Amino acid sequence: MHAQQIEELLRESFPEAKIVVEGDDGVHMSAMVVDESFRGKNRVQQQRAVYAALKGKMDGPAGELHALALTTRAPD
């Protein structure tokens, strides 16, 4: 998967978020998602929401994306 594809998937679930996706090998990527919907949620809850937005692209060994370093938070 390319950074743009990941951002598009995330944007569907977090349309107002600040999203930055980086990585150039298409397999090991990083993403930062800053969204108001994360306010009051712990980090695990935030990251689960992001993984859900990826619609199975990280599921198991057959997943298109094997590693995603993830940073999530609510806006300041």
C-alpha positions as CSV (number, residue, x, y, z in Angstrom):
1,M,0.0,0.0,0.0
2,H,1.1,3.5,-0.7
3,A,0.8,6.4,1.7
4,Q,-1.9,8.0,-0.4
5,Q,-4.0,4.9,-0.2
6,I,-3.7,4.7,3.6
7,E,-4.6,8.3,3.9
8,E,-7.7,7.9,1.8
9,L,-8.9,5.0,3.9
10,L,-8.3,7.0,7.1
11,R,-10.0,10.1,5.7
12,E,-13.2,8.1,5.1
13,S,-13.5,7.5,8.9
14,F,-11.8,10.7,10.1
15,P,-12.8,13.4,7.5
16,E,-11.8,16.4,9.7
17,A,-8.6,14.9,11.0
18,K,-5.0,16.0,10.5
19,I,-3.5,12.9,8.9
20,V,0.2,12.4,8.0
21,V,1.3,9.1,6.4
22,E,4.9,8.4,5.7
23,G,7.0,5.5,4.4
24,D,8.2,4.6,1.0
25,D,8.4,0.8,0.9
26,G,4.6,0.2,0.8
27,V,4.8,-2.3,3.7
28,H,6.3,-0.5,6.7
29,M,4.6,2.8,7.2
30,S,3.9,5.4,9.9
31,A,0.8,7.5,10.4
32,M,-0.2,10.3,12.7
33,V,-3.9,10.9,13.1
34,V,-5.1,13.9,15.2
35,D,-8.9,13.9,15.5
36,E,-11.5,15.3,17.9
37,S,-13.2,11.9,18.1
38,F,-10.2,10.7,20.1
39,R,-10.9,13.1,23.0
40,G,-11.6,11.2,26.2
41,K,-10.4,7.9,24.7
42,N,-7.3,6.1,25.8
43,R,-4.5,5.2,23.3
44,V,-5.7,1.7,22.8
45,Q,-9.2,2.9,21.9
46,Q,-7.8,5.5,19.6
47,Q,-5.6,3.0,17.8
48,R,-8.4,0.4,17.5
49,A,-10.5,3.1,15.7
50,V,-7.6,3.7,13.3
51,Y,-7.1,0.0,12.6
52,A,-10.9,-0.4,12.0
53,A,-10.7,2.4,9.5
54,L,-8.0,0.4,7.5
55,K,-10.7,-2.2,6.8
56,G,-8.6,-5.3,7.2
57,K,-5.6,-4.1,5.3
58,M,-3.4,-5.1,8.3
59,D,-5.1,-8.4,9.1
60,G,-2.9,-11.4,9.3
61,P,0.1,-12.4,7.1
62,A,-1.9,-11.8,3.9
63,G,-2.6,-8.2,4.8
64,E,-1.4,-5.6,2.4
65,L,0.2,-3.5,5.2
66,H,2.5,-5.4,7.6
67,A,3.6,-2.6,10.0
68,L,2.2,0.8,10.8
69,A,3.8,2.9,13.4
70,L,0.8,4.8,14.8
71,T,0.5,8.1,16.7
72,T,-3.0,9.2,17.7
73,R,-4.3,12.1,19.8
74,A,-7.0,14.7,20.1
75,P,-6.2,18.2,18.9
76,D,-4.7,20.6,21.4
